[in-house]
């Protein structure tokens, strides 16, 4: 059974930084890809950033230049460094992971990020 556990959310002022972490367990030796979605109040869940096991990355236009993503395949972990945070970044951030063999997608429980003066 695959399990993803996120940490690092919290309250930060505009212009501040946070680093989200997600550690996976279960499943195969590594994931095909991992990343982060977010869901803002009243809106659909949207992709923030993703990274493949080969290191290819993708970002939402709204976070390019401010967020970076990194991973550690052997530790089945993914990290999201968020800089220059804006109030519109306020959301629940969800970690996801895709299995190599089955392509199944798994989700973490979510971590709240609030950007407010």
Z-matrix of the N, CA and C atoms (Angstrom, degrees):
N
C 1 1.440
C 2 1.540 1 108.50
N 3 1.331 2 115.71 1 124.11
C 4 1.451 3 120.26 2 -179.81
C 5 1.529 4 109.44 3 -81.65
N 6 1.317 5 115.01 4 136.93
C 7 1.467 6 120.70 5 177.77
C 8 1.520 7 108.35 6 -134.71
N 9 1.327 8 116.21 7 135.83
C 10 1.457 9 122.44 8 178.21
C 11 1.520 10 108.25 9 -120.56
N 12 1.323 11 116.30 10 129.99
C 13 1.453 12 120.88 11 -178.83
C 14 1.527 13 108.87 12 -122.91
N 15 1.331 14 115.29 13 120.35
C 16 1.464 15 121.16 14 -179.33
C 17 1.516 16 110.77 15 -97.29
N 18 1.318 17 115.06 16 156.09
C 19 1.455 18 121.52 17 173.26
C 20 1.518 19 108.92 18 -154.83
N 21 1.331 20 115.28 19 164.03
C 22 1.464 21 119.96 20 173.36
C 23 1.513 22 115.63 21 107.52
N 24 1.325 23 118.13 22 -5.28
C 25 1.453 24 119.21 23 178.30
C 26 1.513 25 111.41 24 -71.49
N 27 1.332 26 115.73 25 173.12
C 28 1.448 27 119.39 26 178.55
C 29 1.508 28 112.10 27 160.32
N 30 1.321 29 114.63 28 -165.13
C 31 1.458 30 122.70 29 -179.90
C 32 1.525 31 109.26 30 -103.64
N 33 1.322 32 116.26 31 131.82
C 34 1.456 33 120.84 32 -179.12
C 35 1.521 34 108.57 33 -143.88
N 36 1.314 35 116.31 34 151.09
C 37 1.458 36 120.85 35 177.75
C 38 1.525 37 110.86 36 -79.43
N 39 1.317 38 117.47 37 155.18
C 40 1.469 39 119.70 38 175.25
C 41 1.520 40 111.12 39 -53.58
N 42 1.325 41 115.39 40 138.05
C 43 1.459 42 121.13 41 -176.20
C 44 1.511 43 113.90 42 89.39
N 45 1.316 44 116.84 43 -9.85
C 46 1.454 45 120.97 44 -178.91
C 47 1.514 46 112.75 45 -82.17
N 48 1.334 47 114.88 46 -175.91
C 49 1.464 48 121.78 47 -176.90
C 50 1.517 49 110.64 48 -132.16
N 51 1.314 50 114.56 49 151.78
C 52 1.466 51 122.75 50 171.87
C 53 1.523 52 107.73 51 -143.42
N 54 1.317 53 114.75 52 154.05
C 55 1.466 54 120.51 53 175.11
C 56 1.514 55 108.69 54 -125.40
N 57 1.321 56 115.71 55 118.94
C 58 1.457 57 121.48 56 177.25
C 59 1.524 58 109.38 57 -94.49
N 60 1.315 59 115.02 58 142.34
C 61 1.457 60 121.64 59 176.93
C 62 1.516 61 109.12 60 -125.02
N 63 1.317 62 115.37 61 149.13
C 64 1.469 63 121.53 62 176.76
C 65 1.522 64 107.49 63 -142.01
N 66 1.310 65 115.51 64 124.35
C 67 1.460 66 121.25 65 179.83
C 68 1.512 67 108.93 66 -117.82
N 69 1.326 68 115.68 67 129.75
C 70 1.448 69 120.47 68 -178.75
C 71 1.510 70 111.89 69 -104.72
N 72 1.320 71 114.95 70 156.00
C 73 1.458 72 121.74 71 174.55
C 74 1.519 73 108.40 72 -144.08
N 75 1.348 74 114.84 73 158.41
C 76 1.456 75 119.60 74 -178.00
C 77 1.519 76 111.41 75 81.24
N 78 1.327 77 116.17 76 174.97
C 79 1.451 78 120.31 77 -179.95
C 80 1.515 79 112.07 78 75.10
N 81 1.344 80 117.06 79 -157.00
C 82 1.449 81 122.08 80 -179.09
C 83 1.514 82 113.15 81 -77.90
N 84 1.339 83 114.89 82 -169.01
C 85 1.462 84 119.92 83 -175.69
C 86 1.521 85 112.75 84 -71.55
N 87 1.311 86 117.17 85 -24.21
C 88 1.449 87 120.06 86 177.12
C 89 1.523 88 109.07 87 -157.10
N 90 1.321 89 116.17 88 166.00
C 91 1.446 90 121.58 89 178.20
C 92 1.527 91 110.04 90 -98.05
N 93 1.317 92 116.00 91 153.03
C 94 1.464 93 120.62 92 177.46
C 95 1.530 94 110.72 93 -70.27
N 96 1.298 95 115.98 94 -35.46
C 97 1.460 96 120.93 95 179.40
C 98 1.519 97 108.77 96 -159.22
N 99 1.300 98 115.55 97 156.10
C 100 1.465 99 122.86 98 176.66
C 101 1.511 100 108.26 99 -143.52
N 102 1.306 101 115.35 100 163.53
C 103 1.462 102 117.60 101 178.37
C 104 1.500 103 112.09 102 174.04
N 105 1.329 104 113.78 103 -161.53
C 106 1.464 105 121.16 104 -174.22
C 107 1.526 106 111.48 105 -136.38
N 108 1.302 107 114.56 106 135.58
C 109 1.453 108 123.21 107 166.89
C 110 1.528 109 106.63 108 -113.19
N 111 1.313 110 115.75 109 165.40
C 112 1.458 111 120.33 110 172.33
C 113 1.522 112 109.79 111 -141.37
N 114 1.312 113 113.96 112 154.87
C 115 1.458 114 120.04 113 177.99
C 116 1.512 115 108.41 114 -131.10
N 117 1.308 116 115.98 115 112.79
C 118 1.455 117 121.84 116 177.23
C 119 1.515 118 109.21 117 -85.64
N 120 1.327 119 118.53 118 155.27
C 121 1.464 120 121.11 119 -177.17
C 122 1.532 121 111.68 120 -54.01
N 123 1.319 122 115.28 121 127.85
C 124 1.455 123 120.83 122 177.22
C 125 1.511 124 115.06 123 75.87
N 126 1.340 125 117.39 124 7.66
C 127 1.453 126 120.17 125 -177.91
C 128 1.522 127 111.25 126 -123.58
N 129 1.330 128 115.31 127 164.75
C 130 1.459 129 120.06 128 177.90
C 131 1.527 130 110.53 129 -76.82
N 132 1.306 131 114.03 130 158.05
C 133 1.457 132 119.56 131 176.36
C 134 1.525 133 108.73 132 -65.66
N 135 1.334 134 117.03 133 137.94
C 136 1.466 135 121.60 134 -178.35
C 137 1.518 136 110.53 135 -132.69
N 138 1.319 137 115.00 136 149.94
C 139 1.459 138 120.26 137 177.79
C 140 1.522 139 109.61 138 -70.27
N 141 1.331 140 115.43 139 133.45
C 142 1.462 141 121.64 140 174.27
C 143 1.523 142 109.68 141 -100.56
N 144 1.324 143 115.99 142 -53.61
C 145 1.463 144 121.03 143 -178.50
C 146 1.510 145 109.21 144 -161.91
N 147 1.335 146 115.88 145 148.98
C 148 1.445 147 121.01 146 176.83
C 149 1.518 148 109.94 147 -142.01
N 150 1.338 149 115.11 148 157.24
C 151 1.452 150 120.42 149 179.17
C 152 1.526 151 108.66 150 -144.21
N 153 1.325 152 116.05 151 136.25
C 154 1.460 153 120.76 152 178.29
C 155 1.527 154 109.61 153 -87.97
N 156 1.315 155 116.25 154 167.56
C 157 1.462 156 119.01 155 179.46
C 158 1.519 157 110.60 156 -65.54
N 159 1.333 158 116.90 157 -19.80
C 160 1.458 159 120.87 158 176.40
C 161 1.513 160 113.59 159 -85.20
N 162 1.329 161 116.20 160 -7.24
C 163 1.459 162 120.43 161 176.54
C 164 1.520 163 115.25 162 100.43
N 165 1.330 164 118.27 163 0.66
C 166 1.462 165 119.76 164 176.33
C 167 1.516 166 109.37 165 -69.65
N 168 1.320 167 116.03 166 138.80
C 169 1.464 168 120.56 167 -176.00
C 170 1.525 169 111.39 168 -123.81
N 171 1.312 170 115.06 169 157.57
C 172 1.459 171 121.89 170 173.48
C 173 1.523 172 107.50 171 -144.90
N 174 1.343 173 114.78 172 148.11
C 175 1.455 174 120.54 173 -177.01
C 176 1.519 175 110.30 174 -137.93
N 177 1.313 176 115.55 175 149.46
C 178 1.450 177 120.17 176 168.53
C 179 1.527 178 108.29 177 -66.59
N 180 1.313 179 116.54 178 145.16
C 181 1.463 180 120.08 179 -179.31
C 182 1.532 181 111.88 180 -56.57
N 183 1.320 182 115.77 181 -34.75
C 184 1.462 183 120.38 182 -175.21
C 185 1.522 184 113.62 183 -68.54
N 186 1.329 185 117.69 184 -15.25
C 187 1.467 186 119.82 185 -177.45
C 188 1.519 187 113.09 186 -116.19
N 189 1.327 188 117.25 187 -4.27
C 190 1.461 189 120.25 188 -179.47
C 191 1.525 190 110.46 189 -58.89
N 192 1.323 191 115.48 190 135.06
C 193 1.456 192 120.93 191 -178.92
C 194 1.515 193 113.87 192 85.76
N 195 1.331 194 117.17 193 -12.28
C 196 1.467 195 120.28 194 -179.97
C 197 1.531 196 111.81 195 -115.03
N 198 1.319 197 116.95 196 -34.51
C 199 1.473 198 122.06 197 -177.53
C 200 1.524 199 109.19 198 -109.13
N 201 1.308 200 115.68 199 144.44
C 202 1.457 201 121.19 200 170.10
C 203 1.526 202 108.92 201 -127.94
N 204 1.324 203 115.76 202 152.83
C 205 1.456 204 121.21 203 -179.53
C 206 1.513 205 108.45 204 -126.40
N 207 1.313 206 116.11 205 142.20
C 208 1.452 207 121.50 206 176.48
C 209 1.524 208 108.42 207 -143.81
N 210 1.317 209 115.34 208 163.82
C 211 1.462 210 118.72 209 -179.49
C 212 1.507 211 110.53 210 -144.03
N 213 1.295 212 113.89 211 168.88
C 214 1.469 213 121.58 212 173.67
C 215 1.513 214 105.32 213 -136.61
N 216 1.327 215 116.77 214 100.79
C 217 1.462 216 120.54 215 -172.90
C 218 1.528 217 112.57 216 -57.60
N 219 1.312 218 116.58 217 -47.12
C 220 1.460 219 119.77 218 -175.68
C 221 1.525 220 111.63 219 -64.45
N 222 1.337 221 116.25 220 -31.32
C 223 1.470 222 119.96 221 179.17
C 224 1.524 223 111.67 222 -90.91
N 225 1.339 224 116.50 223 -1.23
C 226 1.469 225 121.27 224 179.13
C 227 1.530 226 109.33 225 53.14
N 228 1.322 227 114.95 226 47.99
C 229 1.461 228 121.00 227 -175.17
C 230 1.519 229 110.73 228 -127.37
N 231 1.324 230 114.42 229 152.75
C 232 1.454 231 121.45 230 175.29
C 233 1.517 232 108.19 231 -139.27
N 234 1.336 233 115.46 232 146.40
C 235 1.453 234 121.46 233 -175.39
C 236 1.524 235 108.76 234 -131.23
N 237 1.313 236 115.57 235 143.48
C 238 1.459 237 121.23 236 177.57
C 239 1.518 238 108.15 237 -125.49
N 240 1.320 239 116.14 238 111.04
C 241 1.462 240 121.48 239 175.90
C 242 1.518 241 107.60 240 -91.85
N 243 1.310 242 115.37 241 119.25
C 244 1.464 243 121.15 242 -176.91
C 245 1.518 244 109.27 243 -114.16
N 246 1.320 245 115.71 244 116.15
C 247 1.466 246 121.91 245 179.64
C 248 1.514 247 110.10 246 -115.26
N 249 1.322 248 115.31 247 162.18
C 250 1.460 249 121.70 248 178.36
C 251 1.535 250 110.38 249 48.94
N 252 1.301 251 115.74 250 51.03
C 253 1.455 252 120.65 251 -176.32
C 254 1.522 253 111.40 252 -66.66
N 255 1.321 254 114.77 253 145.09
C 256 1.462 255 122.72 254 -178.33
C 257 1.524 256 108.87 255 -120.41
N 258 1.327 257 117.57 256 157.65
C 259 1.472 258 119.12 257 178.29
C 260 1.530 259 112.75 258 -55.65
N 261 1.315 260 117.28 259 -31.70
C 262 1.467 261 119.48 260 179.71
C 263 1.526 262 113.29 261 -72.45
N 264 1.309 263 117.31 262 -6.56
C 265 1.466 264 120.41 263 173.58
C 266 1.533 265 111.60 264 -82.58
N 267 1.317 266 116.06 265 -6.90
C 268 1.460 267 120.06 266 178.56
C 269 1.523 268 109.97 267 -61.07
N 270 1.338 269 115.62 268 124.44
C 271 1.462 270 120.65 269 -175.63
C 272 1.522 271 108.77 270 -176.72
N 273 1.312 272 114.41 271 170.48
C 274 1.457 273 120.13 272 166.01
C 275 1.532 274 106.89 273 -91.25
N 276 1.314 275 115.94 274 126.02
C 277 1.465 276 121.97 275 -177.40
C 278 1.529 277 108.87 276 -101.85
N 279 1.324 278 114.82 277 128.87
C 280 1.462 279 121.88 278 -177.85
C 281 1.527 280 110.22 279 -115.55
N 282 1.291 281 115.37 280 130.27
C 283 1.457 282 121.86 281 172.94
C 284 1.529 283 108.69 282 -82.65
N 285 1.323 284 116.35 283 144.35
C 286 1.466 285 119.85 284 173.65
C 287 1.522 286 108.83 285 -133.49
N 288 1.329 287 114.63 286 158.59
C 289 1.460 288 121.18 287 176.62
C 290 1.518 289 108.93 288 -146.36
N 291 1.322 290 115.83 289 140.05
C 292 1.450 291 121.33 290 178.39
C 293 1.517 292 110.29 291 -111.10
N 294 1.330 293 116.27 292 131.23
C 295 1.451 294 120.18 293 -179.15
C 296 1.521 295 111.17 294 -75.32
N 297 1.313 296 116.66 295 148.29
C 298 1.455 297 122.13 296 -179.83
C 299 1.513 298 110.87 297 -69.10
N 300 1.319 299 116.64 298 -49.90
C 301 1.467 300 120.70 299 -170.90
C 302 1.523 301 113.49 300 -76.19
N 303 1.309 302 117.02 301 -44.41
C 304 1.467 303 120.47 302 -172.14
C 305 1.514 304 113.19 303 -100.85
N 306 1.322 305 117.96 304 -19.32
C 307 1.461 306 120.92 305 -174.28
C 308 1.504 307 113.59 306 75.27
N 309 1.319 308 117.68 307 2.73
C 310 1.463 309 121.05 308 179.77
C 311 1.531 310 109.89 309 -62.89
N 312 1.314 311 115.78 310 144.39
C 313 1.462 312 121.99 311 178.90
C 314 1.522 313 108.94 312 -107.21
N 315 1.305 314 114.86 313 133.20
C 316 1.458 315 121.33 314 178.12
C 317 1.518 316 109.45 315 -117.39
N 318 1.333 317 115.59 316 153.43
C 319 1.453 318 122.08 317 -176.41
C 320 1.524 319 111.30 318 -126.89
N 321 1.339 320 114.21 319 147.04
C 322 1.452 321 119.82 320 169.96
C 323 1.522 322 110.20 321 -82.09
N 324 1.328 323 115.33 322 -179.38
C 325 1.454 324 120.07 323 -175.29
C 326 1.530 325 112.47 324 -84.89
N 327 1.316 326 116.79 325 -12.41
C 328 1.455 327 121.62 326 179.03
C 329 1.511 328 112.83 327 97.54
N 330 1.328 329 115.75 328 147.60
C 331 1.455 330 121.69 329 175.71
C 332 1.534 331 108.28 330 -136.38
N 333 1.322 332 114.97 331 135.26
C 334 1.461 333 120.37 332 -174.80
C 335 1.523 334 110.61 333 -81.74
N 336 1.328 335 115.32 334 131.92
C 337 1.463 336 122.21 335 171.27
C 338 1.523 337 107.50 336 -119.43
N 339 1.316 338 116.10 337 123.02
C 340 1.461 339 121.42 338 179.42
C 341 1.520 340 109.05 339 -123.14
N 342 1.328 341 115.41 340 124.54
C 343 1.456 342 121.48 341 179.03
C 344 1.524 343 107.76 342 -113.02
N 345 1.321 344 115.09 343 110.90
C 346 1.459 345 119.82 344 -173.71
C 347 1.518 346 109.41 345 -154.09
N 348 1.355 347 116.71 346 145.73
C 349 1.474 348 119.56 347 178.41
C 350 1.524 349 111.11 348 -61.52
